[in-house]
Amino acid sequence: MKSGFIQVLALPASGDVFTMPIDEIPEEQMDNPNQPPEAAFQEEVMESNIRLDPRDLQMIIQAVKSEPSHASHPCSSKAPTFKRKCFARQHEFDSSVIRKLYPLLDFEGVVIVISEVIRDLEVRNETLAIADSHPQVFEFLDVKEKSESLKATDLRLGEFVESVKKKEQEASRKRKAPPPQQPFRRR
C-alpha cells in the first residue's frame, strides 16, 4: 500500500484541479503502467455517491473562491521593468501588500476600506511606473494635491497655485539665449 495524493476533479471553467489524500492505494493500481492513476479510481468514484452536508458544500465553495486567481487580481500581472531600483522595490512591496489584502475582501465590514487601500496601492504602482520615465510626476501630483485642498477652502487660492506653477513651467520651457558671441576673435 502507498499513501499520497491523487487528482480527483478538474473544473473546465476555471481549470482548477483539486487533490484528495488517499491513505491506502493498492500497489497493483499504482504500478499498472497501462492505466493512468486517475483511471484507476474513476470507476470507483462513479459508482459511489457521496452526500455532502450543505455546510460542507458551502465550505468547499468558499475555499474555491478564496484561492487566488490571476484574472481577479490585476496586480498579479507582469510587473513593469524599472530603470530605478528604488521604484522597483516600492512596486514589489505595494504588490505584496495588495496580494495579502485580497483575501480580506471576503470579511464583512472591511470590504470598503480594503477596496480603497487596494485601489490606492494600485494607483501608487501606476504612478511609480510613470515616474520611472518622468520623475517630475511627483512634483506635479504634489502641486495638484495642494491646489485641490486649497480649492476646498477657497477656489481662488487653488487656481492661484495652479497658475503660478504653470508660469514656472512655461518659464523653464523657454530657451535660454546663447551667450553673446565676442565681436572680435582672439588670435
N, C-alpha and C positions, 0 to 999 in steps of 0.2 A: 504494500500500500504506500502511496505517496500523498503528500499534502501540498497544497499550493492554492493557486487561483485559476479560475477559468473565466473567459469572457462569455457572458450569457445573453447580452442584449445590446443591440445597436439600433438607435433610433435614426431612421433615414433623414428626417428633417434637420436634426442638429448634428448627426454624425457621432454623437456621444456613445461610448462603449462603457458599459458597466461591468465590473468584475465581481465575482462572488467567491468567497473562500470555500474550498472543497477539502474537507479534512481527510476523507478516505476515498481515494481514487484507486480503483483496482489497477494493478500493473498491466494486465492484458489490454485494458482500454487505453492506457497511456503509451504503451510501447508499440501499438499497431501502426506501422508506417503508412499503410494504405488509407487510413482513416484520419482526417483532421481531428484535433481534440474537441472541437465544438460538435462534430457529428456524433461522437461517442455519447454525448449527453442529450442530443437533440431529440431522440426518440423518447427518452425518459422524461424530459421536460414537457413534451407534447402530450404524453399520456396522463400526466398528473395535473390536477387543478389545484391551485393554491388560493386560499381565501385570505384576503387582507382586511384587517380592520380599517374602517375609514380614517382613523387617526394615523395608522401606519402608512396608508396611501398618501395622506396629507404630508407626512414627514418626508416621504420619498420625493414628492413633488417639490417641496421646499428645498431639499438637498440639491435637486437638479437645477432649480432656479438660482441657488446661491453659488453654484460653480461658475468661475469666471469664464466668460466667452469673449472672444476678440471683437465681435460685432457690437456688443453693448458698451464696450469701453473704448472710446475714441483715443484715449491717451496711450493705449497699448499698441497703437500702430507704430510704424517706423519712426524713430526719433530723428530729427534733423541733425545733420553734421554741423558742428560749430567750429568756427575759427578760434574762438576764445575758450580756453579750458574752463574758466570760471562760469561761463554761461552754460556749458555742457553739464557741469556738476549741479548747478541750480536746477536745470531742466530735469535731470535724473532724480534729484531729491523730490521735486514737485510731483513728478510722475509716480514715484513710490508712495507718496502720501495719498495721491488720488486713488491708486490701486487699493490701498488699505481702507479708504473711506467708502468705496463702492458697496462692500457687504453690509455696511451700517445703514444703507438706504432701506433695508427691509424692516427696520425697527420703527414703530410708530412714534411720532412726536419729534423725530430728528430729521425727517426727510427734507424739510425746507432748509434747515440750517446746513445740513451736509451737502445738499444740492448747490447752495450758494458758495460753499467753500470749494467744492469741486470746480464750479464754473470759474471762480476767481483764480484758482491754480492753473486751470487750462488757459485762461486769458494771459496769465503771467508767462506761461510757457510759450505762447504765441508771441508775446512781446519780446521775450529773450531771443527767439528765432529772428525777429526783425532787427533787434538791437545788435545782433552779431554782425550784420552788414551795415547798419546805420546807427551808430552809437548815440546820435543826437535825439533818438526817440525818447529816451528817459527825460531829457530836458523839456521836450515838447509836452510830454504827459504831465510833468510837474507844473508847467505853466497853465496847461489846460485845467488841471485839478484846482489850482489856486483861483483861476478866473471863475470856474463854476461855483466854488464855495463863496466867492465874493458876490456872484450874481444872486445867490440865495439871500444874501443880506441886502445888497444894493446892486441893481442891474448895471448901473453906470460904472461902478468900480470894476466889475468883471470885464466890461467892454474896454475900459481903460487899460487894464493889464494886457489884454489881447492885442490892443493897438500898439502899445509900447513894444511888445515882443515882436510884432510884425515889422515895425520900423527898424528894430535892431537887426532882424534877419535881412531886410532889404539893404540896409547899410553894409552888412557883411558880404552881400552878394555883389555889390558894385565893385568893379575892377579898380584896383588902386592904380594910380598913374605911375608909369615907369619913371625912374629917377631921370631928371633932366640931363641931357647929353651936354658934354662940355663943348663950348663953341670952338675951341682950338685943341687940336690933338697934341699930345705930348710926343716928343721925339726922343 
